[in-house]
Amino acid sequence: MNESIFFLMSFILYGAAVLLYFGFYFFRKPVWASVGFLAAAAGTALHSAALVLRTIESGHAPFTNMYESLSFYSWALVLSFILSEKKFNLRRTAPFILLIAVALMALASSPLMPKETAPLIPALQSWWLWLHVSVTLLGEAFLAIAFIASIMFLSADAKAKKGGDASQARTASKLDQISYKCVAIGFPLFTLGGLVFGMIWAYKAWGRYWSWDPKETWSLITWMVFALYLHTRIVMGWKGRRSALVAIIGFLAAMFTFFGVNYLLSGLHSYR
């Protein structure tokens, strides 16, 4: 079996998990969430096999073009969900988190994304590529969960304030905490992978730590937004709506760094 077969099988299982979790979301059937979790876990195992096969086939890390990066990011997102679902109680956010993963895989599968493997240029032939990109995308996966939790918080908070619904207020409080905890995990990972490892690798590859390349600049902007999130929350006591808006803006900046820079701005980090 080749990489594409494992990729397709994982895509199907992720899709099934989305449907099962939406069933739980609307009909409150716990067994559906349990089966959805198993489907997501099985999909992650198969997706892991796809990434391993891609690595063997290409001879390098499985995130050197947009197809591979989308595949790896969706894998990282589902893996982050699986690792934190029980601890953070992500059942209500699960269908929307997994829906992002399915959308990323659908985009990766489209004819718009070239899927051929190609040799790496010398500057990319380094273990720093593994450290830099994998840790960055894993951090962004947790930031994606925070993004979903923040959007759902705004909805629950608005309903609670409009109708005085105590259950919606409790839900909003839980979602606010989920967002904070995920940023608390994702931000250090993004800092380590996106900035620290990236600067070390840049120095080894090009002889300078920072060149104000568009992706470097937007990575710094993303970092500053989430640094603002944590600073205002920990030092200034922000919670709720203001924190949620900052988390949403930060994730949108991360997505522009991931997508927009590649297609709208040329630089050393651009690939398609």
Secondary structure by P-SEA (a helix, b strand, c coil): ccaaaaaaaaaaaaaaaaaaaaaaaccccaaaaaaaaaaaaaaaaaaaaaaaaaaaaacccccccaaaaaaaaaaaaaaaaaacccccccccaaaaaaaaaaaaaaaaaccccccbbbbbccccccaaaaaacaaaaaaaaaaaaaaaaaaaaaaaaaaaaacccaaaaaaaaaaaaaaaaaaaaaaaaaaacccaaaaaaaaaaccccccccaaaaaaaaaaaaaaaaaaaaaccccccaaaaaaaaaaaaaaaaaacccccccccccccc
